[in-house]
Amino acid sequence: MDLQGSFHVYDTTLRDGAQQEGLNLSVADKLTIARQLDRLGVGYIEGGWPGANPKDTEFFRRAAQELDLKHARLAAFGATRRAGVKAADDLLVAALRDSGASVVTLVAKSHDRHVTLALRTTLEENLAMVRDTVTHLREEGQTVFLDAEHFFDGYRDNRAYALEVLRTAYDAGAEVVALCDTNGGMLPGWVGDVVDDVLQTTGVRVGIHCHNDTGCAVANTLAAVEAGATHVQGTINGYGERTGNADLISVVANLELKLDRRVLPQGLLRDATRIAHAVADVTNVPPASRQPYVGTSAFTHKAGLHASAIKVDPSLYQHLDPVEVGNDMRLLVSDMAGRASIELKGRELGFDLSGDRDLVTRITDRVKVLEQKGYTFEAADASFELLLLEEVEGHRPSYFDVESWRVITETQPASDAVSEATVKLRAGGVRYVVTGEGNGPVNALDQALRQAIVQAYPEVAKFELIDYKVRILDQGHGTDAITRVLIETSDGESTWVTVGVGANVIEASWGALVDGLTFGLRKHQR
């Protein structure tokens, strides 16, 4: 099956997605993301606007030398020639021609008011600009797609002219004309009707480019495909200006897994979750946990009723097997948990609890009591595993015994506050008294605790606190409120999260720190 010929999956993360507020990509970032997109199997990667942006010009230069794409073709984005200038003499058109990209996507005005107000030219000249630029680039041997900007708004205001822009581009040699919902204001039924009319009236090959201002970008894209569009544009993770573009992974997952249309090379969709998160790491935009298909919460279950059904058959509360998109089912332990939740979570962590009803009941009751006190085990699997061990084996793993700890924060005029912690404990049969300093009381405690334990357990030197979250649970109490702390620890190969609760942030932090080191030591001792 010729996927690139019969159906186009066109990614514009590096150009349209990069217009998202707070998202800034270096050339190296763009090259890295392009490699990930190619591994997903998209047919086209829009690299940027050479000539208009020095960074994008550099991207295409380096891409020719450094990218070895297996599935995708690079597309250069740019505008039609300026009014009153020949396409062959337009500098920005020349940059597209010289970019080295085999595909050029031209943006053209298809809304008559934009032609007269933004371009400040005539409707006839705009058609000539489209015709001349497409013809010139085709004569230079490049494939040309056309993005009909503001098409749906233009169609409503002046249907005849909007359609004439499409015919002009197609007759000049554009392979696809993509209808752009640039303002993002359309709804699925409207999109389907317009695409159907375009196909019936003009006979052009139609693509679709949707923004998400109504929350319907993915639905609008699917409506266009149902009506006959064979070219879809979008961005990984739905990046884009304002509320973003159509999330390309949701689009292709729906096409392949719901509509049974293969639009990516066989099996590559199973890498979608890893790729979505890898791109998020490069952009430094935290992935949305509730993102369809690839979010960490996409196949996560919390209610006991759900867990009971999933224990019988996961499909009862999941619309598909998460493996299809490279994701996993997760079970959360909370005060909403029932026996089935505890059994399934225990199985996930390597404990078979199914044969001991009293044990499961005891664990369930204990979780609910602890959550009433402020604990949460939804994100703290490590603390929950320690709780399971205590209930299953009758004792908690113990690698050190703490005698006492204290922390003092001192300030002096014209200098920053310094915290000093002292920890007394026994580890490996030896008593240690260690003092540590830090830029805050929790940091000082962390330093002192590690310095003491590492002498008995050298592997602790690998452990690093990588995230720290504090939440005040009963805010009406002010400074004497109960505090919850979540700490994420890493050994360089994996991470784990522990929870602590206390009458103050230091006490809560101490509990989470001790759990974190205990879990890490058990992991390495095993």
PAGU-214488 format. One line per 5 residues: number of its first residue (from 1); their letters; for each residue x, y, z negated of C-alpha. Coordinates in steps of 0.5 Angstrom, whole numbers. Example, Ala and Ser with C-alpha at 12.3 -4.5 7.8 and 13.67 -1.06 7.14 Angstrom:
// residues 2
1> as> 25:-9:-16; 27:-2:-14 .
END
This chain:
// residues 526
1> mdlqg> 0:0:0; 3:7:2; 1:11:-4; 5:17:-2; 1:17:5 .
6> sfhvy> -6:15:2; -6:18:-4; -2:24:-7; 0:24:-15; 3:31:-15 .
11> dttlr> 6:34:-21; 7:41:-22; 10:41:-30; 17:44:-28; 13:50:-24 .
16> dgaqq> 6:51:-27; 7:47:-33; 13:52:-35; 9:58:-35; 6:56:-42 .
21> eglnl> 7:61:-47; 13:59:-51; 16:54:-46; 22:55:-43; 26:50:-39 .
26> svadk> 34:51:-37; 36:48:-31; 39:42:-34; 32:41:-38; 28:41:-31 .
31> ltiar> 33:36:-28; 32:31:-34; 24:32:-34; 25:30:-26; 28:24:-28 .
36> qldrl> 22:22:-33; 17:24:-28; 20:19:-22; 20:14:-27; 13:15:-28 .
41> gvgyi> 12:14:-21; 9:20:-19; 9:22:-11; 11:29:-11; 15:33:-16 .
46> eggwp> 14:41:-15; 21:44:-18; 20:51:-18; 20:57:-13; 27:58:-10 .
51> ganpk> 29:65:-8; 24:68:-13; 27:65:-19; 35:64:-20; 34:59:-24 .
56> dteff> 29:55:-19; 34:56:-14; 40:53:-18; 35:47:-20; 34:45:-12 .
61> rraaq> 42:46:-11; 44:41:-17; 38:37:-15; 41:35:-8; 47:33:-12 .
66> eldlk> 45:30:-18; 38:27:-17; 37:20:-15; 29:19:-14; 27:13:-13 .
71> harla> 19:14:-12; 18:22:-12; 20:27:-7; 22:34:-9; 17:40:-7 .
76> afgat> 19:47:-7; 14:52:-8; 13:59:-5; 8:64:-2; 6:65:5 .
81> rragv> 10:71:9; 9:78:7; 4:82:11; 7:85:17; 14:81:17 .
86> kaadd> 15:75:22; 16:68:18; 23:67:21; 25:74:18; 22:73:11 .
91> llvaa> 27:72:6; 23:68:1; 21:64:7; 28:63:8; 29:61:1 .
96> lrdsg> 24:55:2; 27:53:9; 34:53:6; 32:49:-1; 33:42:1 .
101> asvvt> 26:40:-1; 23:36:4; 16:39:2; 14:46:1; 8:48:-2 .
106> lvaks> 5:55:0; 0:59:-4; -4:63:0; -10:67:-2; -17:64:0 .
111> hdrhv> -21:69:-4; -23:75:0; -22:80:-6; -15:78:-7; -13:79:0 .
116> tlalr> -16:86:0; -14:88:-7; -8:84:-9; -4:83:-2; -7:90:0 .
121> ttlee> -8:87:7; -14:85:12; -17:79:12; -15:78:19; -7:79:17 .
126> nlamv> -8:74:11; -10:69:16; -4:70:21; 1:70:15; -2:63:13 .
131> rdtvt> -2:61:20; 5:63:22; 9:61:15; 6:54:16; 8:53:23 .
136> hlree> 15:56:22; 16:51:16; 13:45:20; 18:47:26; 24:47:21 .
141> gqtvf> 22:40:20; 19:40:13; 12:37:10; 7:43:8; 2:43:3 .
146> ldaeh> -2:49:2; -5:51:-5; -11:55:-4; -11:60:-9; -18:62:-13 .
151> ffdgy> -21:58:-8; -27:56:-12; -29:64:-14; -27:66:-7; -32:60:-4 .
156> rdnra> -38:63:-8; -36:70:-6; -35:69:1; -36:62:3; -34:63:11 .
161> yalev> -28:66:10; -25:61:4; -27:55:9; -23:59:15; -17:60:11 .
166> lrtay> -17:52:10; -18:51:17; -12:56:19; -7:52:15; -10:45:17 .
171> dagae> -10:47:24; -3:50:24; 0:43:21; -1:43:13; -2:36:11 .
176> vvalc> -6:38:5; -10:44:3; -11:44:-5; -17:47:-7; -15:51:-14 .
181> dtngg> -19:53:-20; -14:58:-21; -18:61:-27; -21:55:-30; -28:56:-30 .
186> mlpgw> -31:51:-26; -35:45:-28; -35:37:-25; -42:38:-22; -40:44:-18 .
191> vgdvv> -33:42:-16; -36:35:-13; -41:39:-9; -36:44:-6; -31:39:-5 .
196> ddvlq> -36:35:-1; -38:41:3; -31:43:5; -30:36:7; -36:35:11 .
201> ttgvr> -35:42:14; -28:43:16; -25:36:16; -19:38:13; -15:33:8 .
206> vgihc> -17:36:1; -13:36:-6; -15:39:-12; -11:43:-17; -15:45:-24 .
211> hndtg> -14:49:-30; -17:47:-37; -20:54:-39; -27:50:-39; -24:44:-42 .
216> cavan> -26:40:-36; -19:40:-32; -19:32:-32; -26:32:-31; -26:37:-25 .
221> tlaav> -20:33:-22; -24:26:-22; -30:30:-20; -26:32:-14; -23:25:-12 .
226> eagat> -30:22:-13; -32:27:-8; -27:25:-3; -20:29:-5; -14:25:-4 .
231> hvqgt> -9:29:-7; -9:31:-15; -4:36:-18; -3:36:-26; 2:37:-31 .
236> ingyg> 5:32:-36; 2:33:-43; -3:38:-40; 2:44:-40; 1:51:-37 .
241> ertgn> -1:58:-38; -7:60:-42; -11:53:-44; -6:49:-39; -7:45:-33 .
246> adlis> -10:38:-32; -6:33:-36; -3:28:-30; -3:22:-35; -10:22:-37 .
251> vvanl> -12:23:-29; -8:17:-27; -10:13:-33; -17:14:-31; -16:13:-24 .
256> elkld> -12:6:-25; -16:4:-31; -23:6:-30; -24:7:-23; -19:1:-21 .
261> rrvlp> -15:6:-16; -8:4:-16; -5:11:-15; 2:9:-18; 7:4:-17 .
266> qgllr> 5:-3:-20; 6:-3:-28; 9:4:-28; 3:7:-32; 6:2:-38 .
271> datri> 11:7:-39; 7:13:-40; 7:14:-47; 14:14:-48; 15:19:-42 .
276> ahava> 10:24:-45; 14:24:-51; 20:24:-48; 18:30:-44; 15:33:-50 .
281> dvtnv> 22:32:-54; 26:36:-48; 20:42:-48; 21:42:-55; 13:43:-56 .
286> ppasr> 11:37:-61; 6:32:-57; -1:33:-59; -3:27:-63; -10:26:-61 .
291> qpyvg> -8:27:-53; -12:22:-50; -8:15:-48; -1:17:-50; -3:21:-57 .
296> tsaft> 0:17:-63; -8:18:-66; -11:15:-59; -11:8:-62; -11:10:-69 .
301> hkagl> -17:7:-74; -18:9:-81; -25:8:-83; -26:1:-86; -32:-1:-81 .
306> hasai> -28:0:-75; -22:-4:-78; -27:-10:-80; -29:-10:-73; -22:-10:-70 .
311> kvdps> -20:-16:-74; -25:-20:-70; -24:-16:-63; -20:-10:-62; -24:-8:-56 .
316> lyqhl> -30:-7:-60; -27:0:-62; -22:1:-57; -24:3:-50; -18:-1:-47 .
321> dpvev> -11:-5:-49; -6:1:-51; -1:-3:-48; -4:-1:-41; -1:6:-42 .
326> gndmr> 5:4:-47; 2:6:-53; 0:2:-60; -6:1:-64; -5:4:-71 .
331> llvsd> -9:3:-78; -9:8:-83; -9:6:-90; -14:11:-94; -20:12:-99 .
336> magra> -24:10:-93; -20:3:-92; -24:-3:-94; -21:-10:-94; -20:-11:-87 .
341> sielk> -16:-5:-86; -12:-7:-92; -11:-14:-89; -10:-11:-82; -5:-6:-84 .
346> grelg> -1:-11:-89; -1:-16:-82; 2:-10:-78; 8:-9:-84; 9:-17:-84 .
351> fdlsg> 5:-19:-90; -1:-24:-89; -6:-22:-94; -12:-26:-91; -12:-32:-96 .
356> drdlv> -12:-28:-103; -19:-24:-103; -17:-22:-110; -10:-19:-108; -14:-15:-102 .
361> tritd> -19:-13:-107; -14:-10:-112; -10:-7:-107; -16:-3:-104; -18:-1:-111 .
366> rvkvl> -11:2:-112; -10:5:-106; -17:9:-107; -15:11:-114; -8:14:-112 .
371> eqkgy> -12:18:-106; -16:21:-111; -10:23:-115; -8:26:-109; -3:21:-105 .
376> tfeaa> -4:19:-98; -2:13:-94; -4:15:-87; 3:18:-85; 7:15:-91 .
381> dasfe> 8:7:-89; 14:6:-93; 11:8:-99; 5:4:-98; 10:-2:-96 .
386> lllle> 13:-1:-103; 6:-1:-106; 4:-8:-102; 11:-11:-105; 9:-9:-112 .
391> evegh> 2:-12:-111; 5:-18:-107; 11:-20:-111; 9:-17:-118; 15:-12:-118 .
396> rpsyf> 17:-6:-114; 24:-7:-111; 29:-3:-115; 36:-2:-113; 38:4:-119 .
401> dvesw> 35:6:-125; 34:13:-127; 35:15:-134; 34:23:-133; 34:28:-128 .
406> rvite> 34:36:-128; 35:42:-124; 36:49:-125; 36:55:-120; 40:61:-122 .
411> tqpas> 40:68:-119; 46:73:-119; 45:81:-117; 47:81:-110; 47:74:-108 .
416> davse> 43:68:-106; 39:64:-111; 43:57:-112; 40:51:-115; 44:45:-119 .
421> atvkl> 41:39:-120; 44:33:-125; 42:26:-124; 44:20:-129; 42:13:-127 .
426> raggv> 45:6:-126; 46:3:-120; 50:-4:-119; 52:-5:-126; 55:2:-127 .
431> ryvvt> 52:9:-130; 53:15:-126; 52:22:-128; 53:27:-122; 51:34:-121 .
436> gegng> 49:37:-114; 48:44:-111; 43:46:-106; 40:52:-103; 34:50:-107 .
441> pvnal> 32:45:-112; 29:40:-108; 36:40:-104; 40:40:-110; 36:34:-113 .
446> dqalr> 37:30:-106; 44:32:-106; 45:29:-113; 41:23:-112; 45:21:-106 .
451> qaivq> 52:22:-109; 50:18:-115; 47:12:-111; 52:12:-105; 58:10:-110 .
456> aypev> 54:3:-110; 51:3:-104; 55:6:-98; 50:5:-93; 46:11:-96 .
461> akfel> 51:15:-93; 47:14:-86; 41:17:-89; 38:24:-87; 32:28:-89 .
466> idykv> 29:30:-83; 23:33:-85; 19:36:-91; 12:38:-92; 9:41:-98 .
471> rildq> 1:41:-99; -3:44:-105; -9:40:-106; -13:44:-111; -12:51:-109 .
476> ghgtd> -16:54:-113; -11:53:-119; -6:57:-116; 1:56:-119; -1:50:-123 .
481> aitrv> -4:46:-117; -3:39:-116; 2:38:-110; 3:33:-105; 10:32:-101 .
486> liets> 11:28:-95; 19:26:-93; 21:23:-87; 28:20:-87; 32:17:-82 .
491> dgest> 38:12:-82; 40:14:-75; 36:8:-72; 29:9:-75; 25:13:-79 .
496> wvtvg> 20:12:-85; 16:17:-89; 14:17:-96; 10:21:-101; 10:24:-108 .
501> vganv> 5:27:-112; 6:31:-118; 4:37:-122; 9:41:-119; 13:41:-112 .
506> ieasw> 20:39:-115; 16:33:-119; 13:31:-112; 19:31:-108; 23:27:-113 .
511> galvd> 18:21:-112; 18:22:-105; 26:22:-105; 26:16:-109; 21:12:-105 .
516> gltfg> 25:14:-99; 32:12:-101; 29:5:-104; 25:4:-98; 32:5:-94 .
521> lrkhq> 36:1:-98; 31:-5:-98; 31:-4:-90; 38:-5:-90; 39:-10:-95 .
526> r> 34:-15:-91 .
END
